[in-house]
Amino acid sequence: LLLIVTPVMIAILAPISGRISDKIDPQKLAAIGMGFVTVAILILCFLNESTPLYLIIIAMFLQGIGYGLFSTPNTNAIMSSVPKEETGTASASLAAMRVIGQTLSIGLLTVIFAYIMGNVPIVPEYYPLLMESSRISCIISAILCVIAVSASLVGLRSDVEYET
């Protein structure tokens, strides 16, 4: 039930952020969204066995807000930066990049968990290893989020008009 917070927030905010991104620079909105995700991940970096449930819910809530604010404006920024005749290629490239990013993320997390935990079961006596693996994964994710926010802010698109 805890995990439903993030997708619910995404479902609520994605259409709203899409409309907003038609009125303001979508890259700025995407950067704000990634900022929320960064804060959420930083909160998750400090989880331990005594972390109150409400703090985890806040992190999931912020993460949902962040993804909800990021995804649609990011797509808008990318698709509106290419000529109309290239939108199919841009859309395919965007979808491929998302899947590649997800796949590489899962691979990286698997390597981190395997390196730290080795071949031990996830039972209470090994929870410290699980928490350390999670902490390192969150730190790496937070660093990548900061890079993404920076890229969104630095790469603000120019108002180039394409002829059709």
VOKE-402840 format. One line per 2 residues: for each residue z negated, y, x negated of N, C-alpha, C, CB. Coordinates in nm, 3 decimals, always signed. Atoms other than C-alpha are relative to their C-alpha. Glycine has a CB too. Layout:
<pts>
Z,Y,X,Z,Y,X,Z,Y,X,Z,Y,X  ...
</pts>
This chain:
<pts>
+0.000,-0.119,-0.082,+0.000,+0.000,+0.000,+0.000,+0.126,-0.086,-0.120,+0.000,+0.093  +0.008,-0.113,+0.093,-0.074,+0.229,-0.293,+0.139,+0.042,-0.048,-0.089,-0.035,-0.119
-0.132,-0.029,+0.056,+0.283,+0.203,-0.421,+0.094,+0.066,+0.100,+0.062,-0.127,-0.050  -0.088,-0.061,-0.101,+0.429,+0.335,-0.094,+0.000,+0.153,-0.008,-0.042,-0.044,+0.139
+0.012,-0.146,+0.007,+0.317,+0.692,-0.174,+0.124,+0.061,-0.065,-0.127,+0.040,-0.079  -0.115,-0.056,+0.072,+0.599,+0.755,-0.424,+0.129,-0.004,+0.082,+0.020,-0.074,-0.131
-0.126,+0.000,-0.076,+0.895,+0.634,-0.214,-0.004,+0.083,+0.128,+0.037,-0.141,+0.035  +0.010,-0.084,-0.120,+0.764,+0.811,+0.097,+0.025,+0.145,-0.036,-0.138,-0.017,+0.068
-0.021,-0.138,+0.043,+0.751,+1.140,-0.092,+0.146,+0.024,-0.037,-0.091,+0.034,-0.119  -0.142,-0.013,+0.035,+1.101,+1.080,-0.229,+0.083,+0.012,+0.128,+0.047,-0.122,-0.085
-0.077,-0.002,-0.125,+1.234,+1.007,+0.121,-0.016,+0.132,+0.074,-0.045,-0.115,+0.091  +0.023,-0.129,-0.067,+1.077,+1.327,+0.254,+0.069,+0.113,-0.075,-0.151,+0.028,+0.012
-0.045,-0.116,+0.078,+1.177,+1.558,-0.031,+0.147,-0.003,-0.042,-0.083,+0.013,-0.120  -0.138,+0.006,+0.050,+1.522,+1.433,-0.139,+0.097,+0.080,+0.087,+0.046,-0.144,-0.008
-0.094,-0.080,-0.080,+1.711,+1.578,+0.161,-0.031,+0.150,-0.005,-0.002,-0.047,+0.144  +0.040,-0.141,+0.006,+1.512,+1.901,+0.145,+0.045,+0.061,-0.132,-0.154,+0.015,+0.017
-0.039,-0.053,+0.131,+1.573,+1.942,-0.228,+0.151,+0.011,-0.012,-0.055,-0.088,-0.113  -0.145,-0.011,-0.002,+1.942,+1.877,-0.168,+0.046,+0.130,+0.062,+0.061,-0.117,+0.075
-0.036,-0.128,-0.064,+1.962,+2.170,+0.071,-0.040,+0.118,-0.088,-0.069,+0.011,+0.137  +0.045,-0.109,+0.087,+1.760,+2.389,-0.166,+0.093,+0.013,-0.121,-0.146,-0.023,-0.047
-0.085,-0.005,+0.119,+1.983,+2.293,-0.460,+0.138,+0.058,+0.028,+0.016,-0.139,-0.058  -0.125,-0.069,-0.035,+2.282,+2.431,-0.269,-0.018,+0.151,-0.003,+0.047,-0.044,+0.139
+0.029,-0.144,-0.004,+2.110,+2.772,-0.267,-0.047,+0.056,-0.134,-0.105,+0.027,+0.105  +0.046,-0.045,+0.133,+1.952,+2.790,-0.615,+0.058,-0.094,-0.104,-0.157,+0.004,-0.008
-0.054,+0.082,+0.108,+2.050,+2.650,-0.953,-0.064,-0.139,+0.004,-0.025,+0.067,-0.138  +0.056,+0.134,-0.012,+2.010,+2.272,-0.914,-0.068,-0.049,-0.128,+0.108,-0.097,+0.038
+0.062,+0.044,+0.125,+1.925,+2.228,-1.283,-0.144,+0.049,-0.011,+0.081,+0.047,-0.119  +0.137,-0.051,+0.002,+1.618,+2.448,-1.246,-0.089,-0.085,+0.091,-0.004,+0.147,+0.044
+0.076,+0.083,-0.093,+1.505,+2.246,-0.945,-0.023,-0.139,-0.059,+0.073,-0.009,+0.135  +0.014,+0.130,+0.065,+1.569,+1.922,-1.135,-0.105,+0.007,-0.110,+0.135,-0.047,-0.057
+0.100,-0.017,+0.106,+1.363,+2.054,-1.427,-0.141,+0.008,+0.058,+0.030,+0.128,-0.082  +0.131,-0.006,-0.067,+1.076,+2.137,-1.190,-0.042,-0.140,+0.044,+0.004,+0.097,+0.122
+0.029,+0.138,-0.041,+1.099,+1.785,-1.049,-0.046,-0.086,-0.117,+0.122,-0.063,+0.064  +0.040,+0.077,+0.119,+1.084,+1.633,-1.397,-0.136,+0.046,-0.051,+0.105,+0.013,-0.111
+0.133,-0.050,+0.037,+0.783,+1.857,-1.466,-0.108,-0.071,+0.080,-0.008,+0.151,+0.023  +0.096,+0.073,-0.083,+0.602,+1.695,-1.173,-0.015,-0.144,-0.047,+0.043,+0.003,+0.148
+0.005,+0.138,+0.049,+0.695,+1.349,-1.301,-0.079,-0.007,-0.131,+0.144,-0.056,-0.021  +0.073,-0.004,+0.127,+0.566,+1.443,-1.647,-0.150,+0.009,+0.022,+0.047,+0.119,-0.085
+0.143,-0.013,-0.030,+0.230,+1.553,-1.506,-0.055,-0.131,+0.056,-0.025,+0.116,+0.102  +0.045,+0.127,-0.058,+0.205,+1.232,-1.302,-0.016,-0.107,-0.108,+0.100,-0.049,+0.106
+0.007,+0.100,+0.105,+0.278,+1.017,-1.605,-0.114,+0.030,-0.097,+0.133,-0.008,-0.077  +0.114,-0.036,+0.086,+0.027,+1.210,-1.816,-0.132,-0.042,+0.064,+0.000,+0.151,-0.029
+0.121,+0.048,-0.069,-0.237,+1.136,-1.552,-0.013,-0.151,-0.019,+0.005,+0.037,+0.151  +0.003,+0.146,+0.014,-0.143,+0.768,-1.569,-0.032,-0.045,-0.142,+0.133,-0.058,+0.043
+0.034,+0.034,+0.139,-0.185,+0.775,-1.949,-0.150,-0.022,-0.018,+0.047,+0.111,-0.094  +0.144,+0.005,+0.018,-0.559,+0.810,-1.901,-0.070,-0.095,+0.096,-0.057,+0.138,+0.018
+0.061,+0.098,-0.089,-0.615,+0.528,-1.653,-0.091,-0.095,-0.078,+0.108,-0.079,+0.075  +0.085,+0.107,+0.053,-0.897,+0.287,-1.720,-0.064,-0.071,+0.118,-0.109,+0.056,-0.098
+0.058,+0.081,-0.108,-1.103,+0.039,-1.523,-0.091,+0.079,+0.094,-0.077,-0.115,-0.058  +0.088,-0.080,-0.087,-1.325,+0.317,-1.384,+0.073,+0.119,+0.065,-0.119,+0.050,-0.080
-0.077,-0.109,-0.061,-1.044,+0.552,-1.273,-0.011,-0.009,+0.152,+0.149,-0.005,-0.045  +0.009,+0.004,-0.147,-1.103,+0.649,-0.910,+0.138,-0.015,+0.065,-0.069,+0.128,+0.052
-0.124,+0.027,-0.071,-0.838,+0.538,-0.664,+0.072,+0.129,+0.040,-0.027,-0.083,+0.124  -0.064,-0.125,-0.042,-0.778,+0.895,-0.545,+0.083,+0.062,-0.112,-0.106,+0.100,+0.048
-0.076,-0.055,+0.112,-0.660,+0.993,-0.895,+0.134,-0.073,-0.016,-0.082,-0.011,-0.131  -0.125,+0.078,+0.005,-0.402,+0.713,-0.892,+0.092,+0.045,+0.114,-0.029,-0.153,+0.009
-0.080,-0.046,-0.114,-0.287,+0.827,-0.547,+0.060,+0.137,-0.029,-0.087,+0.005,+0.129  -0.051,-0.132,+0.037,-0.254,+1.185,-0.675,+0.118,-0.014,-0.097,-0.111,+0.087,-0.064
-0.108,+0.021,+0.097,-0.042,+1.061,-0.967,+0.126,-0.053,+0.070,-0.043,-0.099,-0.110  -0.115,+0.055,-0.072,+0.182,+0.859,-0.733,+0.064,+0.107,+0.090,-0.042,-0.123,+0.084
-0.045,-0.110,-0.084,+0.207,+1.159,-0.498,+0.084,+0.098,-0.083,-0.120,+0.073,+0.065  -0.073,-0.093,+0.088,+0.311,+1.391,-0.785,+0.130,-0.062,-0.051,-0.088,+0.041,-0.118
-0.121,+0.069,+0.046,+0.557,+1.131,-0.911,+0.106,+0.001,+0.110,-0.034,-0.145,-0.043  -0.094,-0.003,-0.112,+0.716,+1.109,-0.565,+0.059,+0.138,+0.022,-0.068,-0.046,+0.126
-0.049,-0.138,-0.011,+0.739,+1.488,-0.544,+0.103,+0.025,-0.110,-0.117,+0.102,-0.010  -0.090,-0.023,+0.113,+0.898,+1.494,-0.888,+0.135,-0.067,+0.016,-0.065,-0.049,-0.126
-0.126,+0.070,-0.020,+1.158,+1.228,-0.817,+0.077,+0.058,+0.118,-0.024,-0.150,+0.021  -0.065,-0.060,-0.116,+1.227,+1.385,-0.478,+0.067,+0.132,-0.032,-0.100,+0.020,+0.111
-0.058,-0.128,+0.041,+1.289,+1.722,-0.640,+0.108,-0.016,-0.106,-0.109,+0.092,-0.052  -0.093,+0.018,+0.111,+1.488,+1.578,-0.931,+0.134,-0.061,+0.040,-0.064,-0.086,-0.105
-0.119,+0.084,-0.017,+1.737,+1.324,-0.803,+0.118,+0.071,+0.066,-0.036,-0.120,+0.082  -0.111,-0.064,-0.071,+1.947,+1.515,-0.550,+0.054,+0.122,-0.074,-0.043,+0.040,+0.139
-0.052,-0.114,+0.076,+1.966,+1.843,-0.747,+0.071,-0.041,-0.130,-0.113,+0.096,-0.033  -0.064,+0.048,+0.122,+2.052,+1.649,-1.063,+0.142,-0.049,+0.031,-0.083,-0.114,-0.065
-0.132,+0.046,-0.043,+2.338,+1.478,-0.882,+0.089,+0.118,+0.035,-0.012,-0.097,+0.120  -0.073,-0.121,-0.037,+2.445,+1.814,-0.739,+0.050,+0.072,-0.125,-0.089,+0.095,+0.084
-0.037,-0.071,+0.123,+2.444,+1.975,-1.085,+0.114,-0.072,-0.073,-0.121,+0.013,-0.094  -0.103,+0.076,+0.070,+2.651,+1.696,-1.235,+0.133,+0.004,+0.076,-0.045,-0.146,-0.020
-0.123,+0.008,-0.077,+2.901,+1.664,-0.953,+0.068,+0.135,+0.017,-0.028,-0.059,+0.137  -0.063,-0.131,-0.014,+2.954,+2.038,-0.920,+0.047,+0.058,-0.133,-0.098,+0.097,+0.065
-0.042,-0.051,+0.130,+3.018,+2.076,-1.292,+0.133,-0.059,-0.046,-0.106,-0.030,-0.104  -0.128,+0.061,+0.037,+3.339,+1.871,-1.292,+0.108,+0.042,+0.099,-0.013,-0.155,-0.006
-0.109,-0.031,-0.093,+3.681,+1.944,-1.145,+0.007,-0.105,+0.112,+0.136,+0.006,-0.076  -0.006,+0.090,-0.116,+3.745,+1.789,-0.802,+0.071,-0.131,-0.031,+0.071,+0.070,+0.115
-0.075,+0.123,+0.029,+3.995,+1.540,-0.941,-0.078,-0.096,-0.091,+0.134,+0.034,-0.064  +0.082,+0.084,+0.088,+3.726,+1.406,-1.177,-0.130,-0.046,+0.067,-0.033,+0.075,-0.127
+0.127,+0.034,-0.064,+3.450,+1.356,-0.917,-0.024,-0.151,+0.008,-0.006,+0.059,+0.139  +0.015,+0.146,-0.002,+3.515,+0.982,-0.889,-0.052,-0.053,-0.132,+0.133,-0.068,+0.035
+0.044,+0.041,+0.134,+3.479,+0.937,-1.263,-0.142,+0.047,-0.027,+0.096,+0.056,-0.107  +0.135,-0.053,+0.021,+3.172,+1.160,-1.271,-0.103,-0.080,+0.078,-0.006,+0.148,+0.040
+0.091,+0.078,-0.083,+3.011,+0.967,-0.986,-0.024,-0.138,-0.060,+0.056,-0.013,+0.143  +0.013,+0.132,+0.063,+3.080,+0.633,-1.155,-0.082,+0.009,-0.128,+0.138,-0.059,-0.029
+0.076,-0.019,+0.125,+2.946,+0.765,-1.486,-0.147,+0.023,+0.029,+0.057,+0.118,-0.080  +0.139,-0.027,-0.039,+2.631,+0.894,-1.316,-0.069,-0.129,+0.043,-0.004,+0.103,+0.114
+0.058,+0.127,-0.044,+2.570,+0.558,-1.147,-0.023,-0.094,-0.118,+0.091,-0.067,+0.105  +0.014,+0.086,+0.118,+2.631,+0.373,-1.473,-0.115,+0.046,-0.089,+0.131,-0.002,-0.080
+0.109,-0.053,+0.083,+2.394,+0.602,-1.664,-0.136,-0.032,+0.061,+0.016,+0.151,-0.018  +0.127,+0.033,-0.066,+2.121,+0.545,-1.405,-0.037,-0.146,-0.025,+0.008,+0.027,+0.152
+0.027,+0.143,+0.019,+2.153,+0.167,-1.430,-0.031,-0.029,-0.147,+0.119,-0.085,+0.047  +0.027,+0.019,+0.143,+2.169,+0.180,-1.811,-0.140,+0.050,-0.034,+0.106,+0.073,-0.086
+0.134,-0.055,+0.025,+1.858,+0.401,-1.817,-0.109,-0.092,+0.053,-0.013,+0.136,+0.064  +0.098,+0.091,-0.058,+1.670,+0.166,-1.585,-0.011,-0.128,-0.083,+0.037,-0.034,+0.145
-0.002,+0.123,+0.078,+1.774,-0.138,-1.787,-0.067,+0.020,-0.136,+0.143,-0.050,-0.018  +0.062,-0.027,+0.130,+1.679,+0.018,-2.121,-0.150,+0.024,+0.014,+0.067,+0.121,-0.066
+0.143,-0.025,-0.023,+1.346,+0.133,-1.977,-0.076,-0.130,+0.017,-0.020,+0.088,+0.124  +0.065,+0.129,-0.022,+1.258,-0.215,-1.856,-0.004,-0.079,-0.130,+0.073,-0.080,+0.109
-0.003,+0.069,+0.129,+1.365,-0.359,-2.191,-0.104,+0.055,-0.096,+0.137,+0.011,-0.062  +0.098,-0.064,+0.089,+1.154,-0.108,-2.385,-0.142,-0.035,+0.041,+0.019,+0.152,-0.001
+0.134,+0.034,-0.047,+0.849,-0.169,-2.168,-0.034,-0.146,-0.026,-0.013,+0.031,+0.150  +0.022,+0.142,+0.028,+0.891,-0.544,-2.205,-0.034,-0.021,-0.147,+0.124,-0.082,+0.038
+0.028,+0.012,+0.144,+0.900,-0.509,-2.584,-0.141,+0.051,-0.032,+0.105,+0.079,-0.082  +0.133,-0.057,+0.025,+0.589,-0.287,-2.584,-0.108,-0.097,+0.047,-0.016,+0.136,+0.072
+0.101,+0.091,-0.053,+0.393,-0.524,-2.360,-0.004,-0.130,-0.080,+0.028,-0.030,+0.148  -0.003,+0.124,+0.077,+0.508,-0.832,-2.554,-0.061,+0.019,-0.139,+0.144,-0.052,-0.013
+0.054,-0.026,+0.134,+0.420,-0.674,-2.889,-0.152,+0.013,+0.003,+0.063,+0.128,-0.058  +0.145,-0.024,-0.005,+0.072,-0.562,-2.784,-0.075,-0.119,+0.059,-0.029,+0.125,+0.082
+0.073,+0.107,-0.068,-0.023,-0.845,-2.550,+0.032,-0.138,-0.056,+0.031,+0.002,+0.146  -0.038,+0.132,+0.049,+0.161,-1.128,-2.718,+0.025,-0.093,+0.117,-0.109,-0.057,-0.091
-0.025,+0.103,-0.101,+0.166,-1.445,-2.515,-0.131,-0.037,+0.070,+0.065,-0.125,-0.063  +0.127,+0.026,-0.067,-0.161,-1.407,-2.326,+0.015,+0.024,+0.150,-0.114,+0.089,-0.058
-0.007,-0.024,-0.144,-0.216,-1.429,-1.951,-0.067,+0.132,+0.037,-0.065,-0.117,+0.078  +0.063,-0.123,-0.047,-0.308,-1.121,-1.754,-0.124,-0.041,+0.081,+0.100,+0.088,+0.087
+0.131,+0.035,-0.057,-0.671,-1.209,-1.689,-0.100,+0.103,-0.051,-0.043,-0.147,-0.039  +0.096,-0.105,+0.036,-0.983,-0.989,-1.711,-0.031,+0.013,-0.149,-0.126,-0.023,+0.071
+0.036,-0.013,+0.141,-1.058,-1.072,-2.073,+0.108,+0.071,-0.083,-0.025,-0.138,-0.059  -0.109,-0.067,+0.071,-0.718,-0.931,-2.176,+0.039,+0.134,+0.064,+0.122,-0.090,-0.005
-0.029,-0.129,-0.062,-0.727,-0.619,-1.955,+0.007,+0.114,-0.102,-0.104,+0.031,+0.104  -0.015,-0.108,+0.099,-0.789,-0.396,-2.260,+0.140,+0.003,-0.063,-0.105,-0.015,-0.110
-0.136,+0.004,+0.055,-0.455,-0.512,-2.405,+0.102,+0.051,+0.103,+0.037,-0.144,-0.043  -0.088,-0.047,-0.107,-0.286,-0.451,-2.070,-0.008,+0.152,+0.012,-0.038,-0.066,+0.134
+0.018,-0.145,-0.010,-0.433,-0.100,-2.054,+0.062,+0.071,-0.120,-0.150,+0.035,+0.011  -0.061,-0.061,+0.120,-0.324,-0.024,-2.412,+0.152,-0.002,+0.011,-0.046,-0.075,-0.127
-0.145,+0.009,-0.020,+0.029,-0.145,-2.334,+0.046,+0.105,+0.100,+0.040,-0.141,+0.048  -0.034,-0.099,-0.102,+0.035,+0.073,-2.023,-0.010,+0.141,-0.055,-0.091,-0.015,+0.122
+0.021,-0.134,+0.057,-0.100,+0.374,-2.212,+0.116,+0.037,-0.093,-0.135,+0.006,-0.076  -0.111,-0.028,+0.093,+0.164,+0.349,-2.486,+0.130,+0.021,+0.078,+0.016,-0.116,-0.102
-0.120,-0.015,-0.083,+0.437,+0.304,-2.224,+0.002,+0.136,+0.069,+0.008,-0.111,+0.105  +0.008,-0.130,-0.067,+0.315,+0.613,-2.038,+0.022,+0.115,-0.098,-0.136,+0.016,+0.070
-0.019,-0.105,+0.101,+0.302,+0.820,-2.357,+0.148,+0.014,-0.033,-0.082,-0.031,-0.128  -0.144,-0.003,+0.030,+0.661,+0.725,-2.442,+0.076,+0.060,+0.119,+0.053,-0.142,-0.032
-0.066,-0.055,-0.120,+0.767,+0.800,-2.082,-0.022,+0.150,+0.013,-0.051,-0.071,+0.125  +0.030,-0.143,-0.008,+0.593,+1.138,-2.091,+0.083,+0.078,-0.102,-0.150,+0.026,-0.023
-0.082,-0.065,+0.103,+0.772,+1.227,-2.415,+0.145,+0.009,+0.047,-0.008,-0.078,-0.135  -0.137,-0.002,-0.052,+1.106,+1.130,-2.259,+0.016,+0.100,+0.114,+0.041,-0.141,+0.046
-0.004,-0.099,-0.109,+1.022,+1.342,-1.953,+0.005,+0.142,-0.054,-0.121,-0.017,+0.093  -0.002,-0.133,+0.061,+0.951,+1.644,-2.173,+0.139,+0.029,-0.055,-0.108,+0.011,-0.113
-0.137,-0.016,+0.050,+1.288,+1.590,-2.340,+0.095,+0.028,+0.116,+0.045,-0.126,-0.079  -0.087,-0.020,-0.117,+1.454,+1.566,-1.995,-0.018,+0.140,+0.059,-0.029,-0.105,+0.106
+0.025,-0.136,-0.050,+1.287,+1.888,-1.877,+0.067,+0.101,-0.092,-0.153,+0.029,+0.010  -0.061,-0.092,+0.097,+1.399,+2.063,-2.196,+0.152,-0.001,+0.012,-0.042,-0.039,-0.143
-0.146,+0.010,-0.013,+1.754,+1.932,-2.158,+0.048,+0.070,+0.127,+0.044,-0.148,+0.002  -0.039,-0.067,-0.125,+1.765,+2.056,-1.798,-0.005,+0.151,-0.015,-0.090,-0.044,+0.115
+0.015,-0.145,+0.016,+1.644,+2.401,-1.900,+0.099,+0.056,-0.100,-0.141,+0.034,-0.043  -0.093,-0.047,+0.104,+1.861,+2.432,-2.212,+0.144,-0.011,+0.048,-0.019,-0.079,-0.130
-0.137,+0.026,-0.041,+2.172,+2.292,-2.048,+0.037,+0.065,+0.131,+0.022,-0.144,+0.010  -0.035,-0.065,-0.126,+2.180,+2.533,-1.757,+0.150,+0.028,+0.003,-0.079,+0.131,+0.019
-0.147,-0.006,-0.007,+2.538,+2.522,-1.642,+0.050,+0.142,+0.015,+0.050,-0.085,+0.117  -0.065,-0.129,-0.020,+2.772,+2.812,-1.656,+0.073,-0.006,+0.134,+0.099,+0.035,-0.117
-0.070,-0.004,-0.128,+2.944,+2.923,-1.340,+0.151,-0.008,-0.024,-0.036,+0.128,+0.079  -0.141,+0.022,+0.027,+3.279,+2.775,-1.430,+0.068,-0.039,+0.131,+0.021,-0.111,-0.108
-0.078,+0.033,-0.118,+3.534,+2.766,-1.151,+0.120,-0.084,-0.044,+0.047,+0.129,+0.076  -0.112,+0.086,+0.033,+3.787,+2.484,-1.164,+0.111,+0.022,+0.101,-0.042,-0.148,-0.003
-0.115,-0.013,-0.089,+4.134,+2.518,-1.024,+0.034,-0.137,+0.054,+0.121,+0.062,-0.074  -0.038,+0.129,-0.060,+4.243,+2.248,-0.783,+0.145,-0.003,+0.035,-0.083,-0.028,+0.123
</pts>
